[in-house]
Amino acid sequence: MPIYEYQCDKCQHIFEELVFNDATPACPHCGAGETHKLMSACSHQGEGCRQPASSGGSGCAGCSGGHCSTCCAH
């Protein structure tokens, strides 16, 4: 059950959602059903992802959204 990042087509709100199937979630900010999945990328160094010191353990250096749910903290 992966967590994906989505962006609302109506209000542009970016949010994460735990996905159980192929259904597209509604926006938690405005309730619109028109959302799309965003591409997330991690920066890998050696055995895992590298997180910036300022992230407080909640982000990967390569993620455009400031966090990556598929990475580990090193």
mmJSON file of the N, C-alpha and C atoms, coordinates in Angstrom:
{"data_MODEL":{"atom_site":{
"group_PDB":["ATOM","ATOM","ATOM","ATOM","ATOM","ATOM","ATOM","ATOM","ATOM","ATOM","ATOM","ATOM","ATOM","ATOM","ATOM","ATOM","ATOM","ATOM","ATOM","ATOM","ATOM","ATOM","ATOM","ATOM","ATOM","ATOM","ATOM","ATOM","ATOM","ATOM","ATOM","ATOM","ATOM","ATOM","ATOM","ATOM","ATOM","ATOM","ATOM","ATOM","ATOM","ATOM","ATOM","ATOM","ATOM","ATOM","ATOM","ATOM","ATOM","ATOM","ATOM","ATOM","ATOM","ATOM","ATOM","ATOM","ATOM","ATOM","ATOM","ATOM","ATOM","ATOM","ATOM","ATOM","ATOM","ATOM","ATOM","ATOM","ATOM","ATOM","ATOM","ATOM","ATOM","ATOM","ATOM","ATOM","ATOM","ATOM","ATOM","ATOM","ATOM","ATOM","ATOM","ATOM","ATOM","ATOM","ATOM","ATOM","ATOM","ATOM","ATOM","ATOM","ATOM","ATOM","ATOM","ATOM","ATOM","ATOM","ATOM","ATOM","ATOM","ATOM","ATOM","ATOM","ATOM","ATOM","ATOM","ATOM","ATOM","ATOM","ATOM","ATOM","ATOM","ATOM","ATOM","ATOM","ATOM","ATOM","ATOM","ATOM","ATOM","ATOM","ATOM","ATOM","ATOM","ATOM","ATOM","ATOM","ATOM","ATOM","ATOM","ATOM","ATOM","ATOM","ATOM","ATOM","ATOM","ATOM","ATOM","ATOM","ATOM","ATOM","ATOM","ATOM","ATOM","ATOM","ATOM","ATOM","ATOM","ATOM","ATOM","ATOM","ATOM","ATOM","ATOM","ATOM","ATOM","ATOM","ATOM","ATOM","ATOM","ATOM","ATOM","ATOM","ATOM","ATOM","ATOM","ATOM","ATOM","ATOM","ATOM","ATOM","ATOM","ATOM","ATOM","ATOM","ATOM","ATOM","ATOM","ATOM","ATOM","ATOM","ATOM","ATOM","ATOM","ATOM","ATOM","ATOM","ATOM","ATOM","ATOM","ATOM","ATOM","ATOM","ATOM","ATOM","ATOM","ATOM","ATOM","ATOM","ATOM","ATOM","ATOM","ATOM","ATOM","ATOM","ATOM","ATOM","ATOM","ATOM","ATOM","ATOM","ATOM","ATOM","ATOM","ATOM","ATOM","ATOM","ATOM","ATOM","ATOM","ATOM"],
"id":[1,2,3,4,5,6,7,8,9,10,11,12,13,14,15,16,17,18,19,20,21,22,23,24,25,26,27,28,29,30,31,32,33,34,35,36,37,38,39,40,41,42,43,44,45,46,47,48,49,50,51,52,53,54,55,56,57,58,59,60,61,62,63,64,65,66,67,68,69,70,71,72,73,74,75,76,77,78,79,80,81,82,83,84,85,86,87,88,89,90,91,92,93,94,95,96,97,98,99,100,101,102,103,104,105,106,107,108,109,110,111,112,113,114,115,116,117,118,119,120,121,122,123,124,125,126,127,128,129,130,131,132,133,134,135,136,137,138,139,140,141,142,143,144,145,146,147,148,149,150,151,152,153,154,155,156,157,158,159,160,161,162,163,164,165,166,167,168,169,170,171,172,173,174,175,176,177,178,179,180,181,182,183,184,185,186,187,188,189,190,191,192,193,194,195,196,197,198,199,200,201,202,203,204,205,206,207,208,209,210,211,212,213,214,215,216,217,218,219,220,221,222],
"type_symbol":["N","C","C","N","C","C","N","C","C","N","C","C","N","C","C","N","C","C","N","C","C","N","C","C","N","C","C","N","C","C","N","C","C","N","C","C","N","C","C","N","C","C","N","C","C","N","C","C","N","C","C","N","C","C","N","C","C","N","C","C","N","C","C","N","C","C","N","C","C","N","C","C","N","C","C","N","C","C","N","C","C","N","C","C","N","C","C","N","C","C","N","C","C","N","C","C","N","C","C","N","C","C","N","C","C","N","C","C","N","C","C","N","C","C","N","C","C","N","C","C","N","C","C","N","C","C","N","C","C","N","C","C","N","C","C","N","C","C","N","C","C","N","C","C","N","C","C","N","C","C","N","C","C","N","C","C","N","C","C","N","C","C","N","C","C","N","C","C","N","C","C","N","C","C","N","C","C","N","C","C","N","C","C","N","C","C","N","C","C","N","C","C","N","C","C","N","C","C","N","C","C","N","C","C","N","C","C","N","C","C","N","C","C","N","C","C","N","C","C","N","C","C"],
"label_atom_id":["N","CA","C","N","CA","C","N","CA","C","N","CA","C","N","CA","C","N","CA","C","N","CA","C","N","CA","C","N","CA","C","N","CA","C","N","CA","C","N","CA","C","N","CA","C","N","CA","C","N","CA","C","N","CA","C","N","CA","C","N","CA","C","N","CA","C","N","CA","C","N","CA","C","N","CA","C","N","CA","C","N","CA","C","N","CA","C","N","CA","C","N","CA","C","N","CA","C","N","CA","C","N","CA","C","N","CA","C","N","CA","C","N","CA","C","N","CA","C","N","CA","C","N","CA","C","N","CA","C","N","CA","C","N","CA","C","N","CA","C","N","CA","C","N","CA","C","N","CA","C","N","CA","C","N","CA","C","N","CA","C","N","CA","C","N","CA","C","N","CA","C","N","CA","C","N","CA","C","N","CA","C","N","CA","C","N","CA","C","N","CA","C","N","CA","C","N","CA","C","N","CA","C","N","CA","C","N","CA","C","N","CA","C","N","CA","C","N","CA","C","N","CA","C","N","CA","C","N","CA","C","N","CA","C","N","CA","C","N","CA","C","N","CA","C","N","CA","C","N","CA","C","N","CA","C","N","CA","C"],
"label_alt_id":[null,null,null,null,null,null,null,null,null,null,null,null,null,null,null,null,null,null,null,null,null,null,null,null,null,null,null,null,null,null,null,null,null,null,null,null,null,null,null,null,null,null,null,null,null,null,null,null,null,null,null,null,null,null,null,null,null,null,null,null,null,null,null,null,null,null,null,null,null,null,null,null,null,null,null,null,null,null,null,null,null,null,null,null,null,null,null,null,null,null,null,null,null,null,null,null,null,null,null,null,null,null,null,null,null,null,null,null,null,null,null,null,null,null,null,null,null,null,null,null,null,null,null,null,null,null,null,null,null,null,null,null,null,null,null,null,null,null,null,null,null,null,null,null,null,null,null,null,null,null,null,null,null,null,null,null,null,null,null,null,null,null,null,null,null,null,null,null,null,null,null,null,null,null,null,null,null,null,null,null,null,null,null,null,null,null,null,null,null,null,null,null,null,null,null,null,null,null,null,null,null,null,null,null,null,null,null,null,null,null,null,null,null,null,null,null,null,null,null,null,null,null],
"label_comp_id":["MET","MET","MET","PRO","PRO","PRO","ILE","ILE","ILE","TYR","TYR","TYR","GLU","GLU","GLU","TYR","TYR","TYR","GLN","GLN","GLN","CYS","CYS","CYS","ASP","ASP","ASP","LYS","LYS","LYS","CYS","CYS","CYS","GLN","GLN","GLN","HIS","HIS","HIS","ILE","ILE","ILE","PHE","PHE","PHE","GLU","GLU","GLU","GLU","GLU","GLU","LEU","LEU","LEU","VAL","VAL","VAL","PHE","PHE","PHE","ASN","ASN","ASN","ASP","ASP","ASP","ALA","ALA","ALA","THR","THR","THR","PRO","PRO","PRO","ALA","ALA","ALA","CYS","CYS","CYS","PRO","PRO","PRO","HIS","HIS","HIS","CYS","CYS","CYS","GLY","GLY","GLY","ALA","ALA","ALA","GLY","GLY","GLY","GLU","GLU","GLU","THR","THR","THR","HIS","HIS","HIS","LYS","LYS","LYS","LEU","LEU","LEU","MET","MET","MET","SER","SER","SER","ALA","ALA","ALA","CYS","CYS","CYS","SER","SER","SER","HIS","HIS","HIS","GLN","GLN","GLN","GLY","GLY","GLY","GLU","GLU","GLU","GLY","GLY","GLY","CYS","CYS","CYS","ARG","ARG","ARG","GLN","GLN","GLN","PRO","PRO","PRO","ALA","ALA","ALA","SER","SER","SER","SER","SER","SER","GLY","GLY","GLY","GLY","GLY","GLY","SER","SER","SER","GLY","GLY","GLY","CYS","CYS","CYS","ALA","ALA","ALA","GLY","GLY","GLY","CYS","CYS","CYS","SER","SER","SER","GLY","GLY","GLY","GLY","GLY","GLY","HIS","HIS","HIS","CYS","CYS","CYS","SER","SER","SER","THR","THR","THR","CYS","CYS","CYS","CYS","CYS","CYS","ALA","ALA","ALA","HIS","HIS","HIS"],
"label_asym_id":["A","A","A","A","A","A","A","A","A","A","A","A","A","A","A","A","A","A","A","A","A","A","A","A","A","A","A","A","A","A","A","A","A","A","A","A","A","A","A","A","A","A","A","A","A","A","A","A","A","A","A","A","A","A","A","A","A","A","A","A","A","A","A","A","A","A","A","A","A","A","A","A","A","A","A","A","A","A","A","A","A","A","A","A","A","A","A","A","A","A","A","A","A","A","A","A","A","A","A","A","A","A","A","A","A","A","A","A","A","A","A","A","A","A","A","A","A","A","A","A","A","A","A","A","A","A","A","A","A","A","A","A","A","A","A","A","A","A","A","A","A","A","A","A","A","A","A","A","A","A","A","A","A","A","A","A","A","A","A","A","A","A","A","A","A","A","A","A","A","A","A","A","A","A","A","A","A","A","A","A","A","A","A","A","A","A","A","A","A","A","A","A","A","A","A","A","A","A","A","A","A","A","A","A","A","A","A","A","A","A","A","A","A","A","A","A","A","A","A","A","A","A"],
"label_entity_id":["1","1","1","1","1","1","1","1","1","1","1","1","1","1","1","1","1","1","1","1","1","1","1","1","1","1","1","1","1","1","1","1","1","1","1","1","1","1","1","1","1","1","1","1","1","1","1","1","1","1","1","1","1","1","1","1","1","1","1","1","1","1","1","1","1","1","1","1","1","1","1","1","1","1","1","1","1","1","1","1","1","1","1","1","1","1","1","1","1","1","1","1","1","1","1","1","1","1","1","1","1","1","1","1","1","1","1","1","1","1","1","1","1","1","1","1","1","1","1","1","1","1","1","1","1","1","1","1","1","1","1","1","1","1","1","1","1","1","1","1","1","1","1","1","1","1","1","1","1","1","1","1","1","1","1","1","1","1","1","1","1","1","1","1","1","1","1","1","1","1","1","1","1","1","1","1","1","1","1","1","1","1","1","1","1","1","1","1","1","1","1","1","1","1","1","1","1","1","1","1","1","1","1","1","1","1","1","1","1","1","1","1","1","1","1","1","1","1","1","1","1","1"],
"label_seq_id":[1,1,1,2,2,2,3,3,3,4,4,4,5,5,5,6,6,6,7,7,7,8,8,8,9,9,9,10,10,10,11,11,11,12,12,12,13,13,13,14,14,14,15,15,15,16,16,16,17,17,17,18,18,18,19,19,19,20,20,20,21,21,21,22,22,22,23,23,23,24,24,24,25,25,25,26,26,26,27,27,27,28,28,28,29,29,29,30,30,30,31,31,31,32,32,32,33,33,33,34,34,34,35,35,35,36,36,36,37,37,37,38,38,38,39,39,39,40,40,40,41,41,41,42,42,42,43,43,43,44,44,44,45,45,45,46,46,46,47,47,47,48,48,48,49,49,49,50,50,50,51,51,51,52,52,52,53,53,53,54,54,54,55,55,55,56,56,56,57,57,57,58,58,58,59,59,59,60,60,60,61,61,61,62,62,62,63,63,63,64,64,64,65,65,65,66,66,66,67,67,67,68,68,68,69,69,69,70,70,70,71,71,71,72,72,72,73,73,73,74,74,74],
"pdbx_PDB_ins_code":[null,null,null,null,null,null,null,null,null,null,null,null,null,null,null,null,null,null,null,null,null,null,null,null,null,null,null,null,null,null,null,null,null,null,null,null,null,null,null,null,null,null,null,null,null,null,null,null,null,null,null,null,null,null,null,null,null,null,null,null,null,null,null,null,null,null,null,null,null,null,null,null,null,null,null,null,null,null,null,null,null,null,null,null,null,null,null,null,null,null,null,null,null,null,null,null,null,null,null,null,null,null,null,null,null,null,null,null,null,null,null,null,null,null,null,null,null,null,null,null,null,null,null,null,null,null,null,null,null,null,null,null,null,null,null,null,null,null,null,null,null,null,null,null,null,null,null,null,null,null,null,null,null,null,null,null,null,null,null,null,null,null,null,null,null,null,null,null,null,null,null,null,null,null,null,null,null,null,null,null,null,null,null,null,null,null,null,null,null,null,null,null,null,null,null,null,null,null,null,null,null,null,null,null,null,null,null,null,null,null,null,null,null,null,null,null,null,null,null,null,null,null],
"Cartn_x":[0.84,0.0,0.889,1.233,2.12,1.404,2.182,1.689,2.129,1.179,1.473,1.182,1.854,1.567,0.611,-0.374,-1.355,-1.451,-1.913,-2.195,-3.607,-4.35,-5.721,-5.718,-6.524,-6.63,-7.406,-8.238,-9.067,-8.33,-7.794,-7.171,-5.65,-5.06,-3.606,-2.974,-3.799,-3.296,-2.546,-1.381,-0.593,-0.762,-1.052,-1.283,-0.81,-0.638,-0.267,-1.484,-1.538,-2.663,-2.175,-2.606,-2.341,-3.319,-2.795,-3.631,-3.801,-5.045,-5.349,-5.652,-6.045,-6.338,-6.014,-6.547,-6.246,-7.143,-7.984,-8.891,-8.099,-8.568,-7.952,-8.658,-7.906,-8.535,-9.029,-10.016,-10.513,-9.571,-9.557,-8.716,-9.237,-8.382,-8.821,-9.029,-8.513,-8.629,-9.956,-10.328,-11.548,-12.604,-12.246,-13.197,-13.361,-12.639,-12.745,-12.233,-12.87,-12.471,-11.455,-11.112,-10.17,-8.763,-8.015,-6.641,-5.761,-4.464,-3.536,-2.302,-1.737,-0.583,0.658,1.494,2.74,3.899,4.92,6.129,7.043,7.493,8.429,9.746,10.827,12.154,13.005,13.799,14.702,16.133,16.955,18.381,19.059,19.606,20.253,21.748,22.315,23.748,24.188,24.939,25.404,24.261,23.966,22.977,21.568,21.364,20.025,19.884,18.82,18.572,19.286,19.598,20.231,19.205,19.009,18.074,18.846,18.377,19.049,18.928,19.94,19.95,18.778,18.328,17.239,15.857,15.796,14.494,13.851,14.636,14.087,13.632,14.228,13.873,12.62,12.128,10.896,11.09,12.29,12.448,13.701,13.665,14.827,15.357,16.643,17.275,16.768,16.358,15.961,14.481,13.653,12.218,11.776,11.013,10.52,9.473,8.785,7.747,8.277,9.592,10.16,10.103,9.546,9.492,9.304,9.678,9.549,9.201,8.034,7.565,8.224,9.007,9.622,11.074,11.596,13.012,13.221,14.462,14.833,15.72,15.806,16.645,18.04,19.027,20.441,21.169],
"Cartn_y":[-1.179,0.0,1.248,1.722,2.885,4.207,5.168,6.529,7.324,7.986,8.789,10.253,11.129,12.551,12.879,13.698,14.129,15.65,16.214,17.641,17.819,18.713,18.999,19.873,19.497,20.275,21.572,21.613,22.798,23.849,23.459,24.444,24.337,23.364,23.158,22.686,22.285,21.78,20.463,20.304,19.073,18.312,17.011,16.194,14.771,14.03,12.621,11.77,10.594,9.696,8.255,7.477,6.048,5.403,4.7,4.177,2.665,2.216,0.786,0.16,0.962,0.466,1.567,1.493,2.483,3.711,3.826,4.971,6.252,7.336,8.645,9.335,9.757,10.367,11.788,12.198,13.575,14.469,15.739,16.716,16.933,16.802,17.02,18.509,19.385,20.828,21.385,21.038,21.613,20.57,19.277,18.216,17.841,18.506,18.203,16.793,16.119,14.762,14.709,15.844,15.902,16.165,15.104,15.197,14.35,14.609,13.783,13.461,12.296,11.799,12.56,12.945,13.643,12.659,13.012,12.209,12.605,11.645,11.897,11.237,11.888,11.34,11.49,10.469,10.515,10.592,11.176,11.249,10.126,9.162,8.033,8.259,7.99,8.084,6.849,6.008,4.799,3.826,3.519,2.502,3.032,4.328,4.844,6.28,6.884,8.282,9.183,10.359,11.366,12.449,12.772,13.813,15.049,16.23,17.443,17.632,18.221,18.411,19.263,20.176,21.072,20.429,19.211,18.586,18.083,17.897,17.368,15.936,15.204,13.81,13.612,14.667,14.506,14.781,14.54,14.798,14.207,13.987,13.549,14.738,14.765,15.889,16.052,14.963,15.056,15.214,15.223,15.3,16.735,16.96,18.309,18.739,17.786,18.118,18.316,18.117,18.316,17.084,15.998,14.756,13.582,12.408,11.231,10.041,9.515,8.452,7.113,6.997,5.721,5.631,6.664,6.686,6.459,6.191,6.016,7.18,7.421,8.504,7.976,8.663,8.338,9.558],
"Cartn_z":[0.0,0.0,0.0,-1.169,-1.239,-0.959,-0.533,-0.357,-1.58,-2.223,-3.401,-3.127,-3.879,-3.835,-4.974,-4.683,-5.675,-5.658,-6.78,-6.844,-7.373,-6.734,-7.123,-8.371,-9.361,-10.587,-10.369,-9.342,-9.085,-8.253,-7.085,-6.18,-6.124,-6.818,-6.894,-5.576,-4.608,-3.325,-3.555,-2.925,-3.014,-1.708,-1.82,-0.634,-0.866,0.218,0.16,0.473,-0.129,0.106,0.083,1.052,1.09,0.116,-0.892,-1.969,-1.831,-1.785,-1.682,-3.037,-4.015,-5.359,-6.359,-7.563,-8.596,-8.543,-7.538,-7.428,-7.197,-7.789,-7.597,-6.433,-5.408,-4.235,-4.503,-3.73,-3.785,-2.992,-3.317,-2.63,-1.209,-0.2,1.182,1.499,0.647,0.884,0.38,-0.878,-1.459,-1.804,-1.738,-2.005,-3.469,-4.363,-5.795,-6.082,-7.013,-7.378,-8.506,-9.067,-10.175,-9.643,-9.396,-8.914,-9.815,-9.778,-10.544,-9.708,-9.981,-9.244,-9.693,-8.732,-9.025,-9.066,-9.812,-9.887,-8.737,-7.958,-6.866,-7.208,-6.838,-7.102,-5.847,-5.562,-4.411,-4.893,-4.083,-4.361,-3.583,-4.275,-3.616,-3.543,-2.387,-2.191,-1.433,-2.085,-1.419,-1.2,0.058,0.387,0.57,0.603,0.842,0.418,0.825,0.492,1.474,1.0,1.836,2.113,3.38,3.755,4.173,3.774,4.211,5.716,6.322,7.768,8.239,7.393,7.779,7.666,7.142,6.921,8.203,9.233,10.475,10.334,9.366,9.165,8.341,7.683,6.926,5.449,4.91,3.494,2.907,1.615,0.854,0.075,-0.139,-0.821,-2.252,-2.912,-4.306,-4.56,-3.534,-3.752,-3.96,-5.008,-5.284,-4.286,-3.663,-2.688,-1.283,-1.064,0.252,1.13,0.634,1.393,0.44,0.875,0.033,0.933,0.763,1.647,1.389,0.301,-0.013,0.422,1.073,1.448,2.938,3.271,4.667,5.087,6.374,6.9,7.187,6.668,6.927,7.372],
"occupancy":[1.0,1.0,1.0,1.0,1.0,1.0,1.0,1.0,1.0,1.0,1.0,1.0,1.0,1.0,1.0,1.0,1.0,1.0,1.0,1.0,1.0,1.0,1.0,1.0,1.0,1.0,1.0,1.0,1.0,1.0,1.0,1.0,1.0,1.0,1.0,1.0,1.0,1.0,1.0,1.0,1.0,1.0,1.0,1.0,1.0,1.0,1.0,1.0,1.0,1.0,1.0,1.0,1.0,1.0,1.0,1.0,1.0,1.0,1.0,1.0,1.0,1.0,1.0,1.0,1.0,1.0,1.0,1.0,1.0,1.0,1.0,1.0,1.0,1.0,1.0,1.0,1.0,1.0,1.0,1.0,1.0,1.0,1.0,1.0,1.0,1.0,1.0,1.0,1.0,1.0,1.0,1.0,1.0,1.0,1.0,1.0,1.0,1.0,1.0,1.0,1.0,1.0,1.0,1.0,1.0,1.0,1.0,1.0,1.0,1.0,1.0,1.0,1.0,1.0,1.0,1.0,1.0,1.0,1.0,1.0,1.0,1.0,1.0,1.0,1.0,1.0,1.0,1.0,1.0,1.0,1.0,1.0,1.0,1.0,1.0,1.0,1.0,1.0,1.0,1.0,1.0,1.0,1.0,1.0,1.0,1.0,1.0,1.0,1.0,1.0,1.0,1.0,1.0,1.0,1.0,1.0,1.0,1.0,1.0,1.0,1.0,1.0,1.0,1.0,1.0,1.0,1.0,1.0,1.0,1.0,1.0,1.0,1.0,1.0,1.0,1.0,1.0,1.0,1.0,1.0,1.0,1.0,1.0,1.0,1.0,1.0,1.0,1.0,1.0,1.0,1.0,1.0,1.0,1.0,1.0,1.0,1.0,1.0,1.0,1.0,1.0,1.0,1.0,1.0,1.0,1.0,1.0,1.0,1.0,1.0,1.0,1.0,1.0,1.0,1.0,1.0,1.0,1.0,1.0,1.0,1.0,1.0],
"B_iso_or_equiv":[0.0,0.0,0.0,0.0,0.0,0.0,0.0,0.0,0.0,0.0,0.0,0.0,0.0,0.0,0.0,0.0,0.0,0.0,0.0,0.0,0.0,0.0,0.0,0.0,0.0,0.0,0.0,0.0,0.0,0.0,0.0,0.0,0.0,0.0,0.0,0.0,0.0,0.0,0.0,0.0,0.0,0.0,0.0,0.0,0.0,0.0,0.0,0.0,0.0,0.0,0.0,0.0,0.0,0.0,0.0,0.0,0.0,0.0,0.0,0.0,0.0,0.0,0.0,0.0,0.0,0.0,0.0,0.0,0.0,0.0,0.0,0.0,0.0,0.0,0.0,0.0,0.0,0.0,0.0,0.0,0.0,0.0,0.0,0.0,0.0,0.0,0.0,0.0,0.0,0.0,0.0,0.0,0.0,0.0,0.0,0.0,0.0,0.0,0.0,0.0,0.0,0.0,0.0,0.0,0.0,0.0,0.0,0.0,0.0,0.0,0.0,0.0,0.0,0.0,0.0,0.0,0.0,0.0,0.0,0.0,0.0,0.0,0.0,0.0,0.0,0.0,0.0,0.0,0.0,0.0,0.0,0.0,0.0,0.0,0.0,0.0,0.0,0.0,0.0,0.0,0.0,0.0,0.0,0.0,0.0,0.0,0.0,0.0,0.0,0.0,0.0,0.0,0.0,0.0,0.0,0.0,0.0,0.0,0.0,0.0,0.0,0.0,0.0,0.0,0.0,0.0,0.0,0.0,0.0,0.0,0.0,0.0,0.0,0.0,0.0,0.0,0.0,0.0,0.0,0.0,0.0,0.0,0.0,0.0,0.0,0.0,0.0,0.0,0.0,0.0,0.0,0.0,0.0,0.0,0.0,0.0,0.0,0.0,0.0,0.0,0.0,0.0,0.0,0.0,0.0,0.0,0.0,0.0,0.0,0.0,0.0,0.0,0.0,0.0,0.0,0.0,0.0,0.0,0.0,0.0,0.0,0.0],
"pdbx_formal_charge":[null,null,null,null,null,null,null,null,null,null,null,null,null,null,null,null,null,null,null,null,null,null,null,null,null,null,null,null,null,null,null,null,null,null,null,null,null,null,null,null,null,null,null,null,null,null,null,null,null,null,null,null,null,null,null,null,null,null,null,null,null,null,null,null,null,null,null,null,null,null,null,null,null,null,null,null,null,null,null,null,null,null,null,null,null,null,null,null,null,null,null,null,null,null,null,null,null,null,null,null,null,null,null,null,null,null,null,null,null,null,null,null,null,null,null,null,null,null,null,null,null,null,null,null,null,null,null,null,null,null,null,null,null,null,null,null,null,null,null,null,null,null,null,null,null,null,null,null,null,null,null,null,null,null,null,null,null,null,null,null,null,null,null,null,null,null,null,null,null,null,null,null,null,null,null,null,null,null,null,null,null,null,null,null,null,null,null,null,null,null,null,null,null,null,null,null,null,null,null,null,null,null,null,null,null,null,null,null,null,null,null,null,null,null,null,null,null,null,null,null,null,null],
"auth_seq_id":[1,1,1,2,2,2,3,3,3,4,4,4,5,5,5,6,6,6,7,7,7,8,8,8,9,9,9,10,10,10,11,11,11,12,12,12,13,13,13,14,14,14,15,15,15,16,16,16,17,17,17,18,18,18,19,19,19,20,20,20,21,21,21,22,22,22,23,23,23,24,24,24,25,25,25,26,26,26,27,27,27,28,28,28,29,29,29,30,30,30,31,31,31,32,32,32,33,33,33,34,34,34,35,35,35,36,36,36,37,37,37,38,38,38,39,39,39,40,40,40,41,41,41,42,42,42,43,43,43,44,44,44,45,45,45,46,46,46,47,47,47,48,48,48,49,49,49,50,50,50,51,51,51,52,52,52,53,53,53,54,54,54,55,55,55,56,56,56,57,57,57,58,58,58,59,59,59,60,60,60,61,61,61,62,62,62,63,63,63,64,64,64,65,65,65,66,66,66,67,67,67,68,68,68,69,69,69,70,70,70,71,71,71,72,72,72,73,73,73,74,74,74],
"auth_comp_id":["MET","MET","MET","PRO","PRO","PRO","ILE","ILE","ILE","TYR","TYR","TYR","GLU","GLU","GLU","TYR","TYR","TYR","GLN","GLN","GLN","CYS","CYS","CYS","ASP","ASP","ASP","LYS","LYS","LYS","CYS","CYS","CYS","GLN","GLN","GLN","HIS","HIS","HIS","ILE","ILE","ILE","PHE","PHE","PHE","GLU","GLU","GLU","GLU","GLU","GLU","LEU","LEU","LEU","VAL","VAL","VAL","PHE","PHE","PHE","ASN","ASN","ASN","ASP","ASP","ASP","ALA","ALA","ALA","THR","THR","THR","PRO","PRO","PRO","ALA","ALA","ALA","CYS","CYS","CYS","PRO","PRO","PRO","HIS","HIS","HIS","CYS","CYS","CYS","GLY","GLY","GLY","ALA","ALA","ALA","GLY","GLY","GLY","GLU","GLU","GLU","THR","THR","THR","HIS","HIS","HIS","LYS","LYS","LYS","LEU","LEU","LEU","MET","MET","MET","SER","SER","SER","ALA","ALA","ALA","CYS","CYS","CYS","SER","SER","SER","HIS","HIS","HIS","GLN","GLN","GLN","GLY","GLY","GLY","GLU","GLU","GLU","GLY","GLY","GLY","CYS","CYS","CYS","ARG","ARG","ARG","GLN","GLN","GLN","PRO","PRO","PRO","ALA","ALA","ALA","SER","SER","SER","SER","SER","SER","GLY","GLY","GLY","GLY","GLY","GLY","SER","SER","SER","GLY","GLY","GLY","CYS","CYS","CYS","ALA","ALA","ALA","GLY","GLY","GLY","CYS","CYS","CYS","SER","SER","SER","GLY","GLY","GLY","GLY","GLY","GLY","HIS","HIS","HIS","CYS","CYS","CYS","SER","SER","SER","THR","THR","THR","CYS","CYS","CYS","CYS","CYS","CYS","ALA","ALA","ALA","HIS","HIS","HIS"],
"auth_asym_id":["A","A","A","A","A","A","A","A","A","A","A","A","A","A","A","A","A","A","A","A","A","A","A","A","A","A","A","A","A","A","A","A","A","A","A","A","A","A","A","A","A","A","A","A","A","A","A","A","A","A","A","A","A","A","A","A","A","A","A","A","A","A","A","A","A","A","A","A","A","A","A","A","A","A","A","A","A","A","A","A","A","A","A","A","A","A","A","A","A","A","A","A","A","A","A","A","A","A","A","A","A","A","A","A","A","A","A","A","A","A","A","A","A","A","A","A","A","A","A","A","A","A","A","A","A","A","A","A","A","A","A","A","A","A","A","A","A","A","A","A","A","A","A","A","A","A","A","A","A","A","A","A","A","A","A","A","A","A","A","A","A","A","A","A","A","A","A","A","A","A","A","A","A","A","A","A","A","A","A","A","A","A","A","A","A","A","A","A","A","A","A","A","A","A","A","A","A","A","A","A","A","A","A","A","A","A","A","A","A","A","A","A","A","A","A","A","A","A","A","A","A","A"],
"auth_atom_id":["N","CA","C","N","CA","C","N","CA","C","N","CA","C","N","CA","C","N","CA","C","N","CA","C","N","CA","C","N","CA","C","N","CA","C","N","CA","C","N","CA","C","N","CA","C","N","CA","C","N","CA","C","N","CA","C","N","CA","C","N","CA","C","N","CA","C","N","CA","C","N","CA","C","N","CA","C","N","CA","C","N","CA","C","N","CA","C","N","CA","C","N","CA","C","N","CA","C","N","CA","C","N","CA","C","N","CA","C","N","CA","C","N","CA","C","N","CA","C","N","CA","C","N","CA","C","N","CA","C","N","CA","C","N","CA","C","N","CA","C","N","CA","C","N","CA","C","N","CA","C","N","CA","C","N","CA","C","N","CA","C","N","CA","C","N","CA","C","N","CA","C","N","CA","C","N","CA","C","N","CA","C","N","CA","C","N","CA","C","N","CA","C","N","CA","C","N","CA","C","N","CA","C","N","CA","C","N","CA","C","N","CA","C","N","CA","C","N","CA","C","N","CA","C","N","CA","C","N","CA","C","N","CA","C","N","CA","C","N","CA","C","N","CA","C","N","CA","C","N","CA","C","N","CA","C","N","CA","C"],
"pdbx_PDB_model_num":[1,1,1,1,1,1,1,1,1,1,1,1,1,1,1,1,1,1,1,1,1,1,1,1,1,1,1,1,1,1,1,1,1,1,1,1,1,1,1,1,1,1,1,1,1,1,1,1,1,1,1,1,1,1,1,1,1,1,1,1,1,1,1,1,1,1,1,1,1,1,1,1,1,1,1,1,1,1,1,1,1,1,1,1,1,1,1,1,1,1,1,1,1,1,1,1,1,1,1,1,1,1,1,1,1,1,1,1,1,1,1,1,1,1,1,1,1,1,1,1,1,1,1,1,1,1,1,1,1,1,1,1,1,1,1,1,1,1,1,1,1,1,1,1,1,1,1,1,1,1,1,1,1,1,1,1,1,1,1,1,1,1,1,1,1,1,1,1,1,1,1,1,1,1,1,1,1,1,1,1,1,1,1,1,1,1,1,1,1,1,1,1,1,1,1,1,1,1,1,1,1,1,1,1,1,1,1,1,1,1,1,1,1,1,1,1,1,1,1,1,1,1]
}}}
